[in-house]
Amino acid sequence: MCARALLSSPAGAGLVALLLSLTPALPAEAKAWKGIDPGKASIAEVKKRLGPPSTTEKRGETTIYSYQGKEAVSGARQANFYVDAGGTVREIHVFPETPPPADAVPATYGTRYKKRFTEDFRTYYQYESEGLVVFLTPDGKSVYSVIFKAAKSEKKKAKGSGEGE
């Protein structure tokens, strides 16, 4: 099925709605997910908004709070919140319940991305100024996961340098 036909179908409309729900109104800031802003939100805010996580895993100074199964967040089969020792959400990794087609990504987030490849040659789109990374499936036809993190300009402010990286 071609992308235009898919996007005009009822299933395609749902995919577009999912992608739009991942996109905040202000493109110059970090992308938030479900109203949770990486670099700003606390794990207490996440738990208040989403309830208790399915699992919690500690990796060094980072704790990963995972919502999946019956605790999965609407629109996602899994969402992982990477939280620093101070309790601030640093990254959100979202695995869509219904993976949108790859060609819907630029239509949703814009064309100011860098197309890159992982070590195993999987394609991803990096929106550096927005703190957004979209990984595609191995065949490159649909979205595998989306990572939300503080935008570069916010990281610079947090470091207090005000200088480019």
MIVOFI-630747 format. One line per 5 residues: number of its first residue (from 1); their letters; for each residue x, y, z of N, C-alpha, C, O, CB. Coordinates in Angstrom, 2 decimals, decimal comma. Glycine has a CB too. Example, Ala and Ser with C-alpha at 12.3 -4.5 7.8 and 13.67 -1.06 7.14 Angstrom:
BEGIN
1	as	13,19:-5,69:7,80:12,30:-4,50:7,80:13,20:-3,30:7,80:14,24:-3,32:8,46:11,31:-4,47:9,05 ~ 12,85:-2,25:7,08:13,67:-1,06:7,14:12,90:0,03:7,87:13,41:1,14:8,04:14,08:-0,60:5,72
% end
This chain:
BEGIN
1	mcara	0,85:-1,17:0,00:0,00:0,00:0,00:0,90:1,24:0,00:1,86:1,30:0,76:-0,97:-0,01:1,22 ~ 0,59:2,21:-0,84:1,41:3,41:-0,88:1,10:4,29:0,34:0,04:4,17:0,95:1,17:4,20:-2,20 ~ 2,03:5,17:0,66:1,91:6,00:1,86:0,66:6,88:1,81:-0,04:7,03:2,81:3,16:6,88:2,03 ~ 0,38:7,46:0,65:-0,79:8,34:0,53:-2,07:7,58:0,82:-2,95:8,08:1,52:-0,85:8,98:-0,88 ~ -2,20:6,37:0,27:-3,39:5,56:0,51:-3,49:5,16:1,98:-4,57:5,17:2,56:-3,38:4,31:-0,38
6	llssp	-2,35:4,80:2,56:-2,34:4,41:3,98:-2,76:5,57:4,86:-3,59:5,41:5,76:-0,96:3,91:4,39 ~ -2,20:6,75:4,60:-2,50:7,90:5,45:-3,93:8,38:5,29:-4,46:9,03:6,19:-1,55:9,02:5,14 ~ -4,57:8,08:4,16:-5,96:8,49:3,98:-6,94:7,42:4,47:-8,15:7,66:4,49:-6,22:8,79:2,51 ~ -6,44:6,26:4,88:-7,30:5,21:5,41:-7,58:5,45:6,89:-6,87:6,23:7,52:-6,64:3,83:5,20 ~ -8,60:4,79:7,47:-8,86:4,95:8,91:-7,66:4,53:9,76:-7,37:5,18:10,76:-10,09:4,12:9,31
11	agagl	-6,97:3,47:9,38:-5,78:3,05:10,14:-4,68:4,09:10,04:-4,00:4,37:11,02:-5,27:1,69:9,64 ~ -4,51:4,66:8,86:-3,50:5,69:8,66:-3,82:6,94:9,46:-2,92:7,60:9,98:-3,38:6,03:7,18 ~ -5,09:7,28:9,55:-5,48:8,44:10,35:-5,11:8,22:11,81:-4,70:9,16:12,49:-7,00:8,70:10,24 ~ -5,24:6,99:12,28:-4,84:6,68:13,66:-3,34:6,82:13,84:-2,88:7,29:14,88:-5,27:5,27:14,02 ~ -2,58:6,42:12,83:-1,12:6,56:12,91:-0,71:8,02:12,96:0,17:8,40:13,72:-0,46:5,87:11,72
16	valll	-1,36:8,83:12,13:-1,06:10,26:12,13:-1,42:10,86:13,48:-0,68:11,68:14,01:-1,81:10,99:10,99 ~ -2,55:10,46:14,05:-2,95:10,96:15,37:-1,93:10,57:16,42:-1,60:11,38:17,29:-4,34:10,41:15,75 ~ -1,41:9,34:16,34:-0,38:8,92:17,30:0,85:9,79:17,17:1,38:10,27:18,17:-0,02:7,44:17,08 ~ 1,33:10,00:15,95:2,51:10,83:15,76:2,27:12,26:16,22:3,15:12,87:16,82:2,94:10,81:14,29 ~ 1,09:12,79:15,94:0,80:14,15:16,37:0,72:14,24:17,89:1,07:15,27:18,46:-0,51:14,63:15,76
21	sltpa	0,27:13,17:18,55:0,21:13,19:20,01:1,61:13,20:20,61:1,79:13,58:21,77:-0,57:11,98:20,53 ~ 2,60:12,80:19,83:3,99:12,81:20,29:4,65:14,17:20,08:5,77:14,39:20,55:4,78:11,74:19,57 ~ 3,97:15,08:19,39:4,56:16,34:18,98:3,98:17,51:19,77:2,77:17,71:19,76:4,35:16,57:17,50 ~ 4,82:18,29:20,47:4,32:19,46:21,17:4,10:20,63:20,23:4,46:20,55:19,05:5,29:19,86:22,28 ~ 3,53:21,71:20,73:3,19:22,86:19,91:4,41:23,71:19,55:4,42:24,35:18,50:2,18:23,71:20,62
26	lpaea	5,45:23,74:20,39:6,59:24,60:20,16:7,78:23,83:19,60:8,44:23,11:20,35:6,99:25,30:21,44 ~ 8,08:23,95:18,30:9,13:23,15:17,69:10,54:23,52:18,13:11,45:22,71:17,96:9,05:23,26:16,24 ~ 10,76:24,70:18,69:12,12:25,10:19,07:12,54:24,52:20,42:13,71:24,59:20,78:12,21:26,62:19,12 ~ 11,61:23,95:21,16:11,92:23,38:22,47:12,01:21,87:22,35:11,69:21,27:21,32:10,86:23,78:23,51 ~ 12,48:21,26:23,44:12,54:19,81:23,49:11,14:19,24:23,31:10,16:19,84:23,73:13,17:19,31:24,82
31	kawkg	11,07:18,10:22,69:9,79:17,44:22,52:9,38:16,80:23,83:10,18:16,14:24,49:9,86:16,39:21,39 ~ 8,14:17,00:24,21:7,58:16,36:25,39:6,76:15,16:24,93:6,36:15,08:23,76:6,70:17,36:26,22 ~ 6,52:14,25:25,83:5,65:13,12:25,51:4,63:13,00:26,62:4,98:12,86:27,80:6,47:11,79:25,34 ~ 3,36:13,05:26,24:2,26:12,96:27,20:2,38:14,04:28,27:2,01:13,82:29,43:2,22:11,56:27,85 ~ 2,91:15,20:27,88:3,07:16,30:28,81:4,25:16,19:29,73:4,38:16,98:30,67:1,85:16,43:29,61
36	idpgk	5,13:15,23:29,49:6,31:15,02:30,34:7,53:15,52:29,57:7,87:14,99:28,51:6,46:13,51:30,73 ~ 8,19:16,54:30,13:9,33:17,18:29,47:10,65:16,63:30,00:10,96:16,83:31,17:9,27:18,68:29,67 ~ 11,44:15,95:29,16:12,76:15,51:29,59:13,63:16,70:30,00:13,62:17,74:29,34:13,46:14,71:28,48 ~ 14,37:16,54:31,08:15,21:17,60:31,57:14,50:18,52:32,54:15,14:19,33:33,22:15,74:18,39:30,44 ~ 13,17:18,41:32,62:12,38:19,27:33,51:11,51:18,45:34,47:11,43:18,77:35,66:11,49:20,19:32,68
41	asiae	10,87:17,42:33,97:9,91:16,65:34,78:10,63:15,75:35,79:11,74:15,29:35,55:9,01:15,80:33,87 ~ 9,97:15,51:36,90:10,50:14,59:37,91:9,78:13,25:37,80:8,72:13,15:37,19:10,34:15,18:39,35 ~ 10,38:12,23:38,38:9,74:10,92:38,38:8,44:10,97:39,18:7,50:10,23:38,89:10,68:9,83:38,94 ~ 8,39:11,83:40,18:7,15:11,98:40,96:6,02:12,47:40,05:4,88:12,00:40,18:7,35:12,98:42,14 ~ 6,32:13,40:39,14:5,32:13,88:38,18:4,87:12,76:37,25:3,68:12,64:36,94:5,88:15,06:37,37
46	vkkrl	5,83:11,95:36,80:5,51:10,83:35,91:4,56:9,86:36,61:3,54:9,47:36,04:6,79:10,09:35,46 ~ 4,89:9,49:37,83:4,05:8,55:38,59:2,67:9,14:38,87:1,68:8,42:38,85:4,73:8,17:39,90 ~ 2,61:10,44:39,14:1,32:11,08:39,38:0,46:11,04:38,11:-0,75:10,80:38,17:1,52:12,55:39,84 ~ 1,09:11,27:36,97:0,38:11,32:35,68:0,03:9,91:35,17:-1,07:9,69:34,66:1,22:12,06:34,64 ~ 0,98:8,96:35,30:0,82:7,65:34,67:0,57:6,50:35,64:0,21:5,40:35,22:2,03:7,34:33,87
51	gppst	0,76:6,73:36,93:0,63:5,66:37,90:1,95:4,94:38,11:2,99:5,36:37,60:-0,44:4,67:37,46 ~ 1,91:3,86:38,88:3,16:3,13:39,15:3,67:2,40:37,90:2,87:1,93:37,09:2,94:2,13:40,29 ~ 4,99:2,30:37,74:5,55:1,61:36,57:5,42:0,09:36,71:5,19:-0,43:37,80:7,01:1,99:36,38 ~ 5,58:-0,60:35,60:5,58:-2,07:35,59:6,83:-2,60:36,26:6,78:-3,52:37,08:5,47:-2,61:34,14 ~ 7,97:-2,00:35,90:9,25:-2,44:36,46:10,15:-1,23:36,69:9,95:-0,16:36,10:9,95:-3,46:35,51
56	tekrg	11,12:-1,43:37,55:12,15:-0,43:37,82:13,49:-1,13:37,80:13,66:-2,19:38,41:11,90:0,30:39,20 ~ 14,45:-0,53:37,08:15,78:-1,13:36,98:16,84:-0,06:37,21:16,75:1,03:36,64:15,99:-1,82:35,60 ~ 17,80:-0,35:38,03:18,89:0,58:38,33:20,10:0,23:37,45:20,52:-0,92:37,39:19,28:0,53:39,85 ~ 20,65:1,25:36,77:21,87:1,11:35,96:22,81:2,24:36,32:22,71:3,34:35,78:21,55:1,12:34,42 ~ 23,72:1,97:37,23:24,62:3,02:37,69:23,83:4,10:38,40:23,08:3,82:39,33:25,42:3,62:36,51
61	ettiy	24,01:5,35:37,96:23,32:6,49:38,56:21,92:6,70:37,96:21,18:7,57:38,41:24,15:7,76:38,37 ~ 21,56:5,89:36,96:20,28:6,04:36,28:19,32:4,94:36,71:19,71:3,78:36,85:20,47:6,02:34,76 ~ 18,06:5,33:36,91:17,00:4,36:37,18:16,03:4,41:36,02:15,63:5,49:35,58:16,27:4,66:38,53 ~ 15,67:3,24:35,51:14,74:3,15:34,38:13,39:2,68:34,90:13,28:1,60:35,48:15,29:2,19:33,27 ~ 12,37:3,50:34,68:11,00:3,17:35,05:10,28:2,79:33,77:10,18:3,59:32,85:10,28:4,37:35,78
66	syqgk	9,79:1,55:33,72:9,20:1,02:32,50:7,70:0,80:32,66:7,24:0,24:33,66:9,88:-0,30:32,11 ~ 6,95:1,26:31,67:5,50:1,07:31,61:5,21:0,18:30,42:5,45:0,56:29,28:4,72:2,44:31,50 ~ 4,70:-1,01:30,70:4,38:-1,97:29,63:3,29:-2,91:30,12:2,89:-2,85:31,29:5,64:-2,76:29,20 ~ 2,81:-3,78:29,24:1,75:-4,70:29,63:0,52:-3,94:30,08:0,09:-3,00:29,41:2,22:-5,64:30,74 ~ -0,06:-4,34:31,21:-1,29:-3,67:31,66:-1,03:-2,24:32,12:-1,97:-1,45:32,21:-1,92:-4,46:32,80
71	eavsg	0,21:-1,88:32,41:0,56:-0,51:32,79:1,00:0,33:31,58:1,39:1,48:31,75:1,67:-0,53:33,83 ~ 0,95:-0,23:30,38:1,39:0,50:29,19:0,58:1,79:29,03:-0,61:1,83:29,34:1,24:-0,38:27,92 ~ 1,25:2,82:28,55:0,63:4,11:28,32:-0,09:4,06:26,98:0,42:3,46:26,03:1,69:5,27:28,36 ~ -1,25:4,69:26,89:-2,03:4,70:25,67:-1,18:5,11:24,46:-0,49:6,12:24,50:-3,23:5,64:25,82 ~ -1,24:4,31:23,39:-0,49:4,59:22,17:0,89:3,96:22,13:1,56:4,01:21,10:-0,35:6,05:21,99
76	arqan	1,31:3,37:23,25:2,65:2,77:23,31:2,55:1,34:23,83:1,77:1,05:24,74:3,59:3,61:24,20 ~ 3,35:0,45:23,25:3,41:-0,89:23,82:4,37:-0,90:25,00:4,28:-1,76:25,87:3,85:-1,92:22,76 ~ 5,30:0,08:25,01:6,23:0,23:26,12:6,77:1,65:26,12:6,98:2,25:25,07:7,39:-0,81:26,02 ~ 6,97:2,19:27,33:7,61:3,50:27,50:8,56:3,40:28,68:8,18:2,96:29,76:6,55:4,65:27,72 ~ 9,82:3,81:28,46:10,85:3,75:29,50:11,30:5,17:29,83:11,61:5,95:28,93:12,06:2,88:29,05
81	fyvda	11,33:5,49:31,11:11,75:6,80:31,59:13,10:6,65:32,27:13,22:5,93:33,27:10,70:7,41:32,55 ~ 14,12:7,32:31,76:15,48:7,26:32,30:15,64:8,45:33,24:15,57:9,61:32,81:16,57:7,27:31,14 ~ 15,85:8,16:34,52:15,82:9,17:35,56:17,18:9,23:36,26:17,75:8,20:36,61:14,69:8,88:36,58 ~ 17,69:10,45:36,46:18,98:10,60:37,12:18,85:10,48:38,64:17,74:10,35:39,16:19,60:11,96:36,76 ~ 19,97:10,51:39,34:19,99:10,33:40,79:19,18:11,39:41,53:18,72:11,16:42,64:21,42:10,34:41,29
86	ggtvr	19,01:12,55:40,92:18,23:13,63:41,53:16,74:13,51:41,30:15,97:14,33:41,80:18,70:14,94:41,01 ~ 16,31:12,49:40,52:14,88:12,29:40,27:14,34:12,98:39,05:13,12:13,01:38,85:14,12:12,73:41,43 ~ 15,22:13,54:38,19:14,78:14,23:36,98:14,78:13,28:35,79:15,74:12,54:35,58:15,68:15,44:36,68 ~ 13,71:13,31:35,01:13,62:12,50:33,80:14,60:13,07:32,78:14,50:14,25:32,43:12,15:12,48:33,23 ~ 15,54:12,26:32,30:16,52:12,69:31,32:16,14:12,27:29,90:16,37:13,00:28,95:17,89:12,14:31,66
91	eihvf	15,55:11,08:29,78:15,15:10,57:28,46:13,87:9,76:28,61:13,59:9,19:29,67:16,27:9,71:27,81 ~ 13,10:9,73:27,52:11,91:8,88:27,44:12,05:8,07:26,16:12,20:8,64:25,08:10,57:9,72:27,46 ~ 11,99:6,74:26,26:12,04:5,87:25,09:10,66:5,27:24,91:10,14:4,58:25,79:13,13:4,75:25,25 ~ 10,05:5,53:23,75:8,69:5,09:23,46:8,70:4,11:22,30:9,31:4,36:21,26:7,77:6,30:23,14 ~ 8,02:2,99:22,49:7,85:1,98:21,45:6,37:1,99:21,07:5,54:1,48:21,83:8,32:0,54:21,94
96	petpp	6,02:2,56:19,90:4,62:2,73:19,53:3,85:1,40:19,45:4,37:0,38:19,01:4,52:3,43:18,21 ~ 2,62:1,47:19,89:1,74:0,30:19,83:1,48:-0,09:18,36:1,53:-1,26:18,00:0,40:0,57:20,56 ~ 1,21:0,91:17,55:1,03:0,72:16,11:2,10:1,55:15,42:1,97:2,77:15,31:-0,43:1,14:15,64 ~ 3,18:0,91:14,95:4,29:1,68:14,36:3,86:2,47:13,12:3,36:1,90:12,16:5,43:0,75:13,99 ~ 4,07:3,79:13,15:3,76:4,61:11,99:4,73:4,32:10,85:5,84:3,86:11,09:3,80:6,11:12,36
101	padav	4,31:4,58:9,60:5,24:4,39:8,48:6,37:5,41:8,55:6,18:6,53:9,02:4,49:4,51:7,13 ~ 7,54:5,01:8,08:8,73:5,87:8,12:8,51:7,19:7,40:9,00:8,23:7,84:9,91:5,15:7,52 ~ 7,78:7,16:6,28:7,61:8,41:5,53:6,68:9,40:6,22:6,55:10,54:5,77:7,07:8,11:4,14 ~ 6,02:9,00:7,29:5,19:9,93:8,07:6,03:10,74:9,05:5,57:11,76:9,56:4,10:9,16:8,83 ~ 7,26:10,31:9,32:8,10:11,00:10,31:8,44:12,42:9,88:8,18:13,35:10,64:9,40:10,21:10,55
106	patyg	9,00:12,64:8,68:9,29:14,03:8,28:8,02:14,88:8,18:8,05:16,08:8,45:10,02:14,04:6,94 ~ 6,91:14,27:7,80:5,66:15,02:7,72:5,19:15,44:9,11:4,51:16,46:9,25:4,58:14,17:7,03 ~ 5,54:14,68:10,12:5,13:14,99:11,50:6,10:15,91:12,20:5,68:16,90:12,81:4,98:13,71:12,29 ~ 7,39:15,61:12,13:8,40:16,35:12,89:9,18:17,36:12,07:9,92:18,17:12,63:9,35:15,38:13,51 ~ 9,03:17,33:10,76:9,75:18,26:9,91:10,94:17,61:9,22:11,25:16,44:9,45:10,22:19,45:10,72
111	trykk	11,59:18,38:8,37:12,68:17,84:7,56:14,06:18,27:8,06:15,06:18,01:7,39:12,51:18,27:6,12 ~ 14,13:18,92:9,21:15,42:19,37:9,74:16,04:18,30:10,63:16,27:18,52:11,82:15,25:20,69:10,54 ~ 16,29:17,16:10,05:16,89:16,05:10,77:18,16:15,61:10,06:18,40:15,96:8,90:15,90:14,86:10,90 ~ 18,95:14,84:10,77:20,12:14,21:10,16:19,80:12,72:10,08:19,48:12,09:11,08:21,45:14,48:10,97 ~ 19,90:12,19:8,88:19,69:10,76:8,70:21,00:10,05:9,04:22,05:10,34:8,47:19,22:10,43:7,22
116	rfted	20,91:9,12:9,98:22,11:8,42:10,44:21,87:6,93:10,48:20,76:6,46:10,25:22,54:8,93:11,82 ~ 22,94:6,20:10,79:22,85:4,74:10,84:23,52:4,23:12,11:24,55:4,75:12,54:23,49:4,11:9,59 ~ 22,93:3,20:12,69:23,52:2,56:13,86:24,68:1,68:13,39:24,91:1,54:12,19:22,45:1,72:14,64 ~ 25,38:1,09:14,34:26,50:0,20:14,00:26,04:-1,00:13,18:26,80:-1,54:12,38:27,19:-0,28:15,26 ~ 24,78:-1,42:13,38:24,26:-2,54:12,59:23,42:-2,06:11,39:22,59:-2,79:10,86:23,40:-3,46:13,48
121	frtyy	23,68:-0,80:10,98:23,12:-0,20:9,75:21,62:0,02:9,78:20,98:0,00:8,73:23,45:-1,07:8,59 ~ 21,06:0,23:10,96:19,65:0,60:11,05:19,55:2,11:10,94:20,37:2,84:11,50:19,00:0,08:12,39 ~ 18,55:2,57:10,22:18,36:4,00:9,99:17,68:4,67:11,17:16,78:4,12:11,79:17,54:4,23:8,72 ~ 18,16:5,89:11,47:17,43:6,72:12,42:17,54:8,17:11,99:18,48:8,57:11,30:17,98:6,53:13,86 ~ 16,54:8,96:12,42:16,49:10,39:12,15:16,79:11,11:13,45:16,13:10,86:14,46:15,11:10,82:11,55
126	qyese	17,77:12,01:13,43:18,12:12,75:14,62:17,75:14,22:14,44:18,27:14,90:13,56:19,62:12,60:14,93 ~ 16,85:14,68:15,30:16,44:16,07:15,35:17,19:16,69:16,54:16,65:16,74:17,65:14,86:16,23:15,49 ~ 18,41:17,14:16,31:19,29:17,56:17,41:18,72:18,69:18,25:18,72:18,61:19,47:20,61:17,97:16,86 ~ 18,23:19,75:17,61:17,77:20,91:18,38:16,51:20,61:19,18:16,23:21,30:20,16:17,52:22,07:17,45 ~ 15,76:19,60:18,77:14,54:19,24:19,50:14,75:18,11:20,49:13,84:17,78:21,25:13,47:18,84:18,52
131	glvvf	15,94:17,51:20,51:16,18:16,40:21,42:15,37:15,16:21,08:14,91:14,45:21,97:15,88:16,82:22,83 ~ 15,18:14,91:19,80:14,33:13,82:19,34:15,13:12,90:18,43:15,86:13,37:17,56:13,09:14,36:18,61 ~ 14,99:11,59:18,63:15,61:10,60:17,76:14,55:9,56:17,42:13,89:9,03:18,32:16,87:9,94:18,43 ~ 14,38:9,29:16,14:13,38:8,32:15,67:14,12:7,16:15,01:14,77:7,34:13,98:12,35:8,98:14,68 ~ 14,01:5,97:15,60:14,64:4,77:15,05:13,63:4,02:14,20:12,47:3,86:14,57:15,19:3,86:16,18
136	ltpdg	14,09:3,56:13,05:13,23:2,79:12,15:13,45:1,29:12,35:14,46:0,87:12,92:13,50:3,17:10,68 ~ 12,50:0,51:11,88:12,63:-0,94:11,92:13,77:-1,36:11,01:14,20:-0,57:10,17:11,30:-1,63:11,50 ~ 14,28:-2,59:11,15:15,41:-3,02:10,31:15,15:-2,88:8,81:16,09:-2,62:8,05:15,74:-4,46:10,61 ~ 13,90:-3,03:8,37:13,61:-2,89:6,94:13,43:-1,42:6,54:13,28:-1,12:5,35:12,35:-3,67:6,59 ~ 13,45:-0,50:7,52:13,34:0,93:7,24:11,96:1,40:6,85:11,81:2,54:6,41:14,27:1,27:6,17
141	ksvys	10,94:0,56:7,01:9,60:0,91:6,54:8,71:1,56:7,60:7,72:2,21:7,26:8,92:-0,30:6,02 ~ 9,05:1,38:8,87:8,20:1,96:9,91:9,03:2,34:11,14:10,21:2,00:11,24:7,08:0,98:10,31 ~ 8,38:3,05:12,05:9,05:3,52:13,27:9,15:2,37:14,26:8,17:1,67:14,54:8,29:4,72:13,89 ~ 10,34:2,18:14,80:10,56:1,17:15,85:10,42:1,81:17,23:9,71:1,31:18,09:11,95:0,51:15,70 ~ 11,11:2,95:17,41:11,03:3,65:18,70:11,33:5,12:18,51:11,90:5,54:17,50:12,00:3,03:19,73
146	vifka	10,94:5,90:19,51:11,18:7,34:19,52:11,80:7,68:20,87:11,30:7,27:21,91:9,86:8,16:19,26 ~ 12,89:8,44:20,83:13,55:8,87:22,07:13,38:10,38:22,20:13,68:11,15:21,29:15,07:8,48:22,07 ~ 12,88:10,77:23,36:12,72:12,18:23,70:13,75:12,52:24,77:13,83:11,82:25,79:11,26:12,49:24,19 ~ 14,54:13,57:24,56:15,48:14,02:25,59:15,57:15,53:25,53:15,07:16,15:24,59:16,88:13,36:25,40 ~ 16,22:16,12:26,53:16,33:17,57:26,55:17,01:18,05:25,27:17,98:17,45:24,80:17,12:18,04:27,80
151	aksek	16,48:19,13:24,71:17,05:19,69:23,49:18,44:20,25:23,78:18,75:20,59:24,92:16,14:20,80:22,91 ~ 19,27:20,34:22,75:20,64:20,83:22,93:20,67:22,20:23,59:21,50:22,42:24,48:21,36:20,91:21,59 ~ 19,80:23,11:23,19:19,82:24,45:23,79:19,51:24,37:25,28:20,05:25,15:26,06:18,83:25,37:23,08 ~ 18,63:23,46:25,69:18,32:23,29:27,11:19,49:22,68:27,85:19,75:23,04:29,00:17,07:22,42:27,29 ~ 20,21:21,76:27,20:21,39:21,17:27,83:22,44:22,25:28,06:23,09:22,28:29,11:21,96:20,02:26,96
156	kkakg	22,61:23,15:27,08:23,59:24,22:27,22:23,22:25,11:28,39:24,08:25,49:29,19:23,68:25,04:25,93 ~ 21,90:25,46:28,49:21,45:26,29:29,59:21,72:25,59:30,92:22,15:26,22:31,88:19,96:26,62:29,45 ~ 21,46:24,28:30,97:21,66:23,53:32,20:23,13:23,53:32,60:23,45:23,56:33,79:21,15:22,09:32,04 ~ 24,03:23,48:31,61:25,45:23,50:31,90:25,92:24,91:32,28:26,98:25,08:32,88:26,25:22,98:30,69 ~ 25,12:25,91:31,93:25,46:27,27:32,28:26,51:27,89:31,38:26,98:29,00:31,66:25,93:27,33:33,66
161	sgege	26,88:27,23:30,32:27,94:27,78:29,46:27,42:28,79:28,46:28,07:29,80:28,19:28,63:26,67:28,72 ~ 26,22:28,51:27,91:25,69:29,38:26,88:26,44:29,30:25,58:26,09:29,99:24,62:25,68:30,77:27,36 ~ 27,46:28,47:25,52:28,28:28,31:24,32:27,86:27,09:23,55:27,25:26,19:24,13:29,76:28,21:24,69 ~ 28,16:27,03:22,27:27,86:25,85:21,45:28,69:24,66:21,87:29,79:24,81:22,41:28,09:26,16:19,98 ~ 28,15:23,48:21,60:28,89:22,25:21,95:29,73:21,79:20,79:30,42:20,78:20,89:27,94:21,12:22,36
% end
